[in-house]
Amino acid sequence: MGKAGQSPLKYDFMRRVGAVVLGGGRGTRLYPLTKVRSKPAVPLGGRYRLIDIPLSNCIRSGIDHIFVLTQFNSHSLNRHIGGTYQFDAFTDGYVQVLAAEQTNETGDWFQGTADAVRKHLLHIREFGIEHYLILSGDHLYHMDYRTIMATHLKKGADITVSALPVTRQAAPGFGIIRVRRSGRIREFVEKPFSQDVLGQLVTPENVFDDAGLEAKGKPYLASMGVYAFRAQVLEELLIEHPEWVDFGKELLPNALKTHNVFAHMFSGYWEDIGTVKSYFDASMDMTAARPVYEFDTPDRPTFTHARALPGVKILNADIRHSIICGGSRIAKASINHSIIGIRSIIGAGAEIDHGVVLGADYYEDDARRGHQIPIGIGANARIKQAIIDHNARIGRGVVIRGSKRLKDCDEDGFSIRDGIVVVYKNAVIPKGTVIE
């Protein structure tokens, strides 16, 4: 939600707004979930992908001119978007993937977030868009983008930065802004670690009060990575300053000197899914009776690839506080606080406690499997504090138990990050293996 009493804009205006979703870099902090896919293509919640979050926000907000910029492991992302986001013949809407490419002017990779947009200006601006929304592809939140555009227009802003309150402990991980009482941004510091600098960036309580925000214990305003630009302003800044390659580090701090840059206050749930731990923690919260983030409510659906899957088949299993997705087959297993993704096969006697099983891309028959271990979780396996990626083959009696005492490492078929065991996509863990 935006500032109290602020009315969102009508859908017809939003058709003049183009969204640019940044696919991110190599996603090294989210490895090995990014081993064979880009960050926006990482599965989430059993049947969605991270890219579904900003794209669904756009569609619900009336934005149907959407570009997704990516350069690493983009095959599965392209396939997901192409098979999901198809607008009907009575609209000119689209979701278009723009990958890094060689041209007569440049042949290198994206050097940063701003550079990624700069390199694709030719493709983006030819459609006559009046305003741009720059979004990240790895954040988890619901937002009606009409609210930030309403702030953008009301303030007569050249640039508007959506921001939310954060604690002092969290502040060094974000771009922190300092604002006047009017909402105009005075300073933008990317990931400030200096205690002296942090001391100067504290937001006065009256700023939070004016915005109707409850910010006790959260005295800093952090950028959410959601930016609104007047089209002409963004294009001029990118073209005239090729040395500015990143929005947070260079373009926004420098633009404060010459342009009207305002903050849009946000008070809802927002999470950066940038690490294995943040991914796992967000997933575990989804299994709670009242999760802080829900994919679907009557007024906020999340869109994803439609699949013709059979119903879940459960044979005398004990399932508690878990999400079970379509096409899964669960024998006499015990599942607690876990997410079981599409087409998951859980063998008899298996125990899964605080686990994320991403499921499978396909069903296999005996001829396709051959002499391999079947896809899924084998009989009597024990899984705890672990993520099992797509098509993994977990043998009978395998024990996988994550814990804080485990050190980060990369092994044959799995990695450990922050005490969480992540089994690779298509990995084979032979029967009787113990990882703990």
Residue, then its C-alpha position, 0 to 999 in steps of 0.5 A: m500500500g502507498k500513503a494513506g488516502q492515496s488513490p491509485l490511477k486508472y488502468d488506461f493511464m497505466r497502459r502508457v507505463g512500461a515495466v522493465v524487470l531486471g533479471g539480475g546477474r549470475g545469482t552466485r549468492l543463490y547458488p546452487l538454485t541458479k546453477v542451471r537457471s537465472k534468478p527469476a526462473v528459480p521455482l518458489g512456493g511449489r508451482y511458481r517462479l520468482i519472475d511471476i511476482p513482478l509480472s503478476n504485480c504488473i498485470r494486476s496494476g494494468i501494465d501490459h508492456i513488459f520487458v525482462l532483461t537477462q543474460f545468464n542461464s535464460h533458457s528456462l526463463n524464456r520457456h516459462i515466459g513464452g508458455t505463460y504470459q500470452f495476451d489475447a489478440f484484442t490487446d497489444g500487450y506483451v512480455q518480452v525477454l531481452a537478453a544480452e546481445q552483441t551489436n555494432e555499438t557494443g559486444d560486452w555483457f551488462q556491466g550493471t543494472a543501469d547498463a542493462v537498460r541502456k543496452h536495450l533502450l533501442h528496443i524499449r523506447e520505440f513503443g512511445i512509453e511515457h514512464y518506465l517502472i524499473l523492477s527487480g526479478d528476485h523480490l517477493y511482495h505484492m504491490d499495486y504499481r498504480t500507487i507509486m505512479a500516483t506519487h510520481l505524478k502528484k509530486g511532479a517527480d522525474i524519478t520516484v523510488s519506492a522505499l520501506p522502513v528497515t532496522r539498523q542491522a539490515a540497513p547495510g544490505f540496502g540502498i538507504i535514502r534520506v528524505r525531506r518531510s516533503g518526501r524529496i530524497r536528499e541523499f541515496v547511499e548504496k549499502p552504507f557500512s560506516q557507522d558514521v554514515l549510518g548515523q546521518l541517514v536516520t529518518p525522522e519519526n515525523v516523516f514516517d508519521d506523515a506517511g502513515l507508516e509504523a516504523k518502530g525499531k526501523p529508523y531507516l528508509a531502504s530502496m526496494g529496487v522499484y523505480a519510476f522514471r519519466a521516460q525522457v529523463l531515464e533515456e537522457l541520463l543513460i545516454e549522456h552518462p555511459e559511465w553510470v552503470d548501476f542504478g543504486k551505486e551511480l545513477l540515482p545518487n548523481a541524479l539527485k543533484t539535477h532532478n526531482v527525486f522523491a520517495h514513495m512509502f511502502s508498508g507491506y511485506w517485502e523480501d529480497i530472495g537473494t540467498v539460499k537462506s532467505y529463499f528457505d526462510a520465506s518458503m518455510d513461512m509459507t507453510a505457516a497457518r498465517p503466512v506473511y506472504e500468500f500467493d493468492t488472495p481474492d483480489r491479488p492472484t499470482f499468475t504462472h504456467a497453467r498445467a494439466l496435472p492430475g490431482v494429488k494422490i495421498l496414501n495413508a500419509d501424515i501431512r502437517h502444515s505443508i503445501i502439496c502441489g498438483g500431480s504429486r503422489i505420496a505414499k505412507a510418508s510423514i511430511n511436516h512444515s514442507i513444500i512439495g512441488i509439482r509431480s513430486i513422488i514421495g516413497a513409503g516411509a519417507e520423512i520430510d521435516h522443514g524441507v522444500v521438494l521442487g518436484a519434477d519436470y515430467y513423469e517417467d515410466d520404466a523404459r525412460r528410467g532404465h536402471q536409474i533410481p526413480i525421480g523423487i524421494g525414495a522409501n524410508a528417506r529422511i529429509k530435514q532442513a533441505i531443498i531438493d531441486h527438480n528431477a533429483r533422484i533420492g535413493r532408499g534410506v537416504v538421510i539428508r539433515g541440514s544444521k547450523r553446524l554444517k560448513d558451506c561446501d560444494e560436493d558431488g550432487f549437493s551444496i551446503r549454504d548456511g546449514i541448508v543442504v541443497v540437492y542439485k537439479n537432476a542429481v542422483i543421491p544413491k541409496g543409504t547415503v548420509i548427509e548430515 
